[in-house]
Amino acid sequence: MKNRNFLSKLGDFAMGKGFYIVLFLCVATIGISGYYLLQTVMGSTRSTAPVGGDASVTIPDQSVSRPAVPSVPTPGTQAPAVTPPADTGTKPTVQPQQPDDPEPVKDTAPEPDTERKETLSKVFTWPVQGAVLRDFSVETLSLDPTLGDWRTHGGLDIAAAQGVNVLSISAGTVEQVYHDGLMGTTVVVNHGGGLQSWYCNLAENVAVEEGDKVEIGGILGTVGSTAIAETGVSSHIHLETLLEGQPVDPREYLK
């Protein structure tokens, strides 16, 4: 009867708390076995590669020649005599020393003139024969007889009757022929060297066209009355000269 009670209690314990104890022991046994198994595998893997890298040492080749180190004589002993090389009768060749940065040699030859420039003619004549009614004045103001105020005047007004021929003051090429709203019918001649001559207040019908070559004293047209800006001046021709686009006194060329 007692044995039965003991077995019953043992069975009840195994089904209760004893079950968990047995389960814990099984899990612990499996964990310990797995830990030792893992340590065994890791140890075998680490043994294949030496710790700290390759421990091999490369011994230098003893056959490589090294520069001879001169022996230092011991104090109190005489240094061995050095025999000079035999004189063969030939002198060493000395290479000429080249400068590091030689200065470039300047080419003094004149550059070829690839552009043909027109030369300015030195021979001039008056476009018409007559008195100067109004002079050149660009630095000081002069009275304008047409407008009645004081202003600059960029040319010469030379008296001449209508219909009188107007001549080119020098040889050149006709650059422009047009009608200006203020200065009337105008002809522009290029004389080369940057010099141009402008002839205003011409009659409507002129004797030249753009591109024509004219000689000194060549007829350009006749005196007219087309310049409404100078109707207050007696019949005349208005002459202007420009050097490099800047107005200059025509008297400088008509001396």
C-alpha positions as CSV (number, residue, x, y, z in Angstrom):
1,M,0.0,0.0,0.0
2,K,2.9,2.3,0.8
3,N,4.7,1.4,-2.3
4,R,1.6,2.3,-4.3
5,N,1.3,5.7,-2.6
6,F,5.0,6.4,-3.4
7,L,4.6,5.5,-7.0
8,S,1.5,7.6,-7.2
9,K,3.3,10.6,-5.7
10,L,6.3,10.0,-8.0
11,G,4.0,9.9,-11.0
12,D,2.2,13.1,-9.9
13,F,5.6,14.8,-9.5
14,A,6.8,13.7,-12.9
15,M,3.6,15.0,-14.5
16,G,3.8,18.3,-12.6
17,K,7.0,20.1,-11.6
18,G,9.2,17.1,-12.5
19,F,8.3,17.5,-16.1
20,Y,9.7,20.9,-16.3
21,I,12.9,19.9,-14.5
22,V,13.5,17.1,-16.9
23,L,12.8,19.4,-19.9
24,F,15.3,22.0,-18.5
25,L,18.0,19.3,-18.1
26,C,17.5,18.1,-21.7
27,V,17.7,21.6,-23.1
28,A,20.9,22.3,-21.0
29,T,22.5,19.0,-22.2
30,I,21.7,19.9,-25.8
31,G,23.1,23.5,-25.4
32,I,26.3,22.3,-23.8
33,S,26.8,19.7,-26.5
34,G,26.3,22.3,-29.2
35,Y,28.7,24.7,-27.6
36,Y,31.5,22.1,-27.5
37,L,30.7,21.1,-31.1
38,L,30.9,24.8,-32.2
39,Q,34.2,25.3,-30.5
40,T,35.6,22.2,-32.1
41,V,34.6,23.4,-35.6
42,M,35.9,27.0,-35.1
43,G,39.2,25.6,-33.8
44,S,39.8,23.5,-36.9
45,T,39.0,26.5,-39.1
46,R,41.4,28.8,-37.3
47,S,44.2,26.3,-37.5
48,T,44.3,26.5,-41.3
49,A,45.5,30.2,-41.3
50,P,48.3,31.2,-38.9
51,V,47.5,34.1,-36.5
52,G,49.4,37.3,-37.3
53,G,49.8,36.7,-41.1
54,D,52.6,35.1,-43.0
55,A,55.6,34.6,-40.7
56,S,58.0,33.9,-43.6
57,V,61.1,36.1,-43.8
58,T,62.8,36.9,-47.1
59,I,66.5,36.7,-46.9
60,P,68.3,39.2,-49.2
61,D,70.3,37.8,-52.0
62,Q,73.9,37.7,-50.9
63,S,75.2,37.7,-54.4
64,V,74.1,41.4,-55.0
65,S,77.2,43.5,-55.0
66,R,77.4,46.3,-52.4
67,P,79.6,49.4,-52.6
68,A,82.9,48.9,-50.9
69,V,83.2,50.7,-47.6
70,P,86.6,52.3,-47.2
71,S,88.4,51.0,-44.2
72,V,89.3,53.5,-41.6
73,P,92.8,53.1,-40.3
74,T,93.3,52.5,-36.7
75,P,94.8,55.4,-34.8
76,G,98.6,55.1,-34.7
77,T,98.8,53.1,-37.9
78,Q,99.8,54.5,-41.3
79,A,97.2,54.5,-44.1
80,P,98.0,52.3,-47.1
81,A,99.4,54.3,-50.1
82,V,97.0,54.8,-53.0
83,T,98.6,54.2,-56.4
84,P,97.4,56.8,-59.0
85,P,96.1,55.5,-62.3
86,A,98.6,55.3,-65.1
87,D,98.8,58.3,-67.5
88,T,97.7,57.0,-70.9
89,G,98.4,60.3,-72.6
90,T,94.7,61.0,-73.5
91,K,92.7,63.8,-72.0
92,P,89.1,63.3,-70.9
93,T,86.5,64.7,-73.2
94,V,84.6,67.6,-71.7
95,Q,81.1,68.0,-73.0
96,P,80.0,71.6,-73.7
97,Q,77.6,72.8,-71.0
98,Q,74.2,73.7,-72.3
99,P,72.3,76.6,-70.8
100,D,69.2,75.7,-68.9
101,D,66.9,78.2,-70.6
102,P,68.5,79.7,-73.7
103,E,67.1,83.1,-74.7
104,P,65.1,83.0,-78.0
105,V,66.8,84.7,-80.9
106,K,64.8,87.7,-82.1
107,D,63.9,87.7,-85.8
108,T,65.0,91.1,-87.0
109,A,63.7,90.5,-90.6
110,P,60.8,92.9,-91.4
111,E,57.4,91.3,-91.7
112,P,56.0,91.1,-95.2
113,D,53.3,93.7,-95.9
114,T,50.4,91.5,-96.6
115,E,47.9,94.4,-96.8
116,R,48.1,96.9,-99.5
117,K,47.3,100.4,-98.2
118,E,46.3,103.3,-100.3
119,T,48.7,106.2,-100.1
120,L,47.4,109.7,-99.6
121,S,47.9,112.0,-102.6
122,K,49.9,115.2,-101.9
123,V,48.5,117.2,-104.8
124,F,45.2,119.1,-104.1
125,T,43.1,121.8,-105.8
126,W,40.1,123.9,-104.9
127,P,36.7,122.5,-105.9
128,V,35.6,125.9,-107.2
129,Q,37.2,129.4,-107.5
130,G,35.5,131.8,-105.1
131,A,35.6,133.5,-101.7
132,V,35.1,131.7,-98.5
133,L,31.7,132.8,-97.2
134,R,31.9,130.8,-94.0
135,D,35.0,129.2,-92.5
136,F,35.7,125.9,-90.8
137,S,35.0,126.1,-87.0
138,V,34.5,123.1,-84.8
139,E,36.2,124.4,-81.6
140,T,34.5,127.7,-81.4
141,L,30.9,128.7,-82.3
142,S,30.1,130.9,-85.3
143,L,26.8,132.6,-86.3
144,D,24.7,130.5,-88.6
145,P,23.0,132.9,-91.1
146,T,20.3,130.4,-91.9
147,L,19.2,129.3,-88.4
148,G,20.2,132.6,-86.7
149,D,22.1,130.9,-83.8
150,W,25.6,130.2,-82.9
151,R,27.0,126.7,-83.7
152,T,30.0,124.9,-85.1
153,H,30.7,124.6,-88.8
154,G,32.5,121.5,-90.0
155,G,33.5,122.7,-93.5
156,L,34.1,125.6,-95.9
157,D,31.3,127.4,-97.7
158,I,33.0,128.6,-101.0
159,A,31.1,131.0,-103.2
160,A,30.2,129.9,-106.7
161,A,27.3,130.5,-109.0
162,Q,24.8,127.7,-109.6
163,G,25.7,125.5,-112.5
164,V,29.5,125.9,-112.0
165,N,31.4,122.6,-112.2
166,V,32.5,121.2,-108.8
167,L,35.9,119.5,-109.0
168,S,37.5,116.7,-106.9
169,I,40.2,118.2,-104.7
170,S,42.5,115.2,-105.4
171,A,42.5,111.8,-107.0
172,G,40.4,109.1,-105.4
173,T,37.4,106.8,-105.6
174,V,33.8,107.9,-105.3
175,E,32.4,106.1,-102.1
176,Q,28.9,107.6,-101.8
177,V,26.4,109.6,-103.8
178,Y,23.2,110.4,-102.0
179,H,20.8,113.2,-101.0
180,D,21.0,114.5,-97.4
181,G,17.9,115.9,-95.8
182,L,19.8,119.0,-94.6
183,M,22.9,119.3,-96.8
184,G,21.3,118.3,-100.1
185,T,22.9,116.3,-102.8
186,T,26.3,115.0,-101.5
187,V,29.3,113.2,-103.1
188,V,32.0,111.5,-101.0
189,V,35.4,110.8,-102.4
190,N,38.0,108.6,-100.7
191,H,41.6,109.8,-101.4
192,G,43.4,107.1,-99.4
193,G,45.4,107.3,-96.2
194,G,42.1,107.8,-94.3
195,L,41.2,111.1,-96.0
196,Q,37.7,111.8,-97.4
197,S,36.3,114.9,-99.0
198,W,32.5,115.7,-98.9
199,Y,30.8,118.0,-101.4
200,C,27.4,119.2,-100.4
201,N,24.7,121.5,-101.9
202,L,25.3,120.0,-105.4
203,A,22.6,120.0,-108.1
204,E,20.5,116.8,-108.1
205,N,22.1,115.4,-111.3
206,V,25.7,114.6,-110.6
207,A,28.4,113.4,-113.0
208,V,29.7,110.4,-111.1
209,E,28.5,107.1,-109.5
210,E,29.7,105.1,-106.6
211,G,32.9,103.2,-107.4
212,D,34.1,105.6,-110.1
213,K,37.8,106.6,-110.1
214,V,38.4,110.3,-110.4
215,E,41.6,112.3,-111.0
216,I,42.5,115.6,-109.3
217,G,40.2,118.2,-110.8
218,G,37.7,115.6,-112.1
219,I,34.2,116.9,-112.4
220,L,31.8,115.6,-109.8
221,G,28.7,117.7,-110.5
222,T,27.6,121.3,-110.4
223,V,26.7,123.9,-107.8
224,G,23.1,123.7,-106.8
225,S,20.7,124.9,-104.0
226,T,19.6,121.6,-102.4
227,A,21.0,122.2,-98.9
228,I,18.0,123.6,-97.0
229,A,20.3,124.0,-93.9
230,E,22.3,126.7,-95.7
231,T,19.7,128.6,-97.7
232,G,20.7,131.7,-95.8
233,V,24.1,131.7,-97.5
234,S,24.7,133.0,-101.0
235,S,25.1,130.4,-103.8
236,H,28.1,128.2,-102.8
237,I,29.5,124.7,-102.4
238,H,29.9,123.2,-99.0
239,L,33.2,121.3,-98.7
240,E,34.2,119.1,-95.8
241,T,37.4,117.0,-95.2
242,L,37.6,114.1,-92.8
243,L,40.7,112.3,-91.6
244,E,40.1,108.9,-90.1
245,G,36.5,109.9,-89.6
246,Q,37.3,113.2,-87.8
247,P,36.6,116.6,-89.3
248,V,39.7,118.6,-90.3
249,D,40.1,122.0,-91.8
250,P,40.1,121.8,-95.7
251,R,42.5,124.6,-95.8
252,E,45.2,122.2,-94.5
253,Y,45.1,120.6,-98.0
254,L,44.2,123.6,-100.1
255,K,47.1,125.8,-99.4
